[in-house]
Amino acid sequence: MAYEDYWESVRAQLRTYRARKLREVHLWFDVVPESKKSSPASRIAFQKELAIQLEQWRRRRPFSVPVVVQMDFTASLVNPPSVHTLAKHYLDLLQAPVAGSGLSQRRLLLTDDRFVKVLICNYSIADGVPPGLSIRIATLNDFALNLELLRRVLHREFSDKEEWRSVHGWPTEDDEDLEREDFDDAVQDYRRDLSRKDRYIQQGGNALWEAIHWWSLRTLQEHMLNNREPHALQFQPIFQKRKKATDPQLEHLHESLAAFSRELLTKALVSVDLGSPAVNEGEGAHFREKTRAALAELGRKHKYMKPLVAQLGATILYLPPVKSNGIDLDNLARKVLPWVHEELKPPVTFLHGLKGINRNHELSEELRGHWEKVKRVPADQVTRYQVLEVPRTTGDPAEGSIKLILHSGAIDARGPWYECDEILRKWEHAVEWV
């Protein structure tokens, strides 16, 4: 095999993939997730634990290049902060040591939170498990290369692909769950149940009808939202490394693919164009009203979305303006998500989604016990969100843009990074067993 062909082979790509995995940093903190209102002692304790873990990872220099950050919050049961308030606090603590920490470094894990180009946050409640926080961080370049490898694996684009054609366990596009549930069937089932309302009431009274209607509506909403879950492969053209002027045609092709993929993502069943970001003084109030009005219109347009009884997730695509420093991704989430919570009122847990159901009389004893535990959690919030700063392409508006995609908030689907990992792990195992 020629030298050039070797680096395009399966085993060479596996080798470089494993090297990228070793460059990632994974941290775990036994803390009760807090917002900026946390005490100085809590901040100091967090940063001291951070310093210990960074020493264990032999990470002596902070990231000073574009990065991807994922935070998984397991919040306490007693009045925990809302999901959109958490990332800002912990991104700040990953940067400069706080007063009294005794740490000598100028920066800890991040030089500046402006380097965060993809922010993924997952939020669950500590019902039966201890509260805590896990943080994962990698360079944006390694993230893009993993997405490119994902594409090559699913399409078998390797120099020695013929040698691996019959390998058992090799992932296919079916593993990316590209098959969508039939939304039309869910709509028909919901309408059928509505037409049988009187029959259900005659058979079991209002309690039976409320239970059937709730279940039918939740099934419909889950079908609708699952159908708009962005897949990892859809982000690959957006973050693909583009060839520069040495090959103008290839550069133009990559830009066109990125722009098309971005547009395809935002042509969602449940998506909102929020226009340009508020970056100048005095624009904040206008952006808030514009966001609120757009979400209110979404609720009117999609009548099946209210009342929202299924858990909700959000993806924010942020195209930064040309003549501005832009906005940090954590701050952008703080500007958008509160209005999602106010207008759509997404339930943070399954039990919070039991709208119209008398929880005190119609739940089993076990479920009533769970409800007593979680009822003090802020009821209306997304369970996960991701904010992505997308690279600009020729023809993009100079003032930038913000697009919001609403999708399933099921916590077992943790976004494109997690999905990419799962498929590449399956590929890795298939290669190892040959």
PyMOL commands that set and color helices and strands:
alter all, ss='L'
color gray80, all
select helices_A, chain A and resi 3-6+10-23+40-56+83-93+113-115+140-155+161-164+173-176+183-195+197-226+232-239+248-266+284-301+303-305+329-344+351-353+359-362+365-374+416-432
alter helices_A, ss='H'
color red, helices_A
select strands_A, chain A and resi 25-29+67-75+116-125+132-139+271-273+312-319+384-389+401-408
alter strands_A, ss='S'
color yellow, strands_A
deselect
rebuild
show_as cartoon
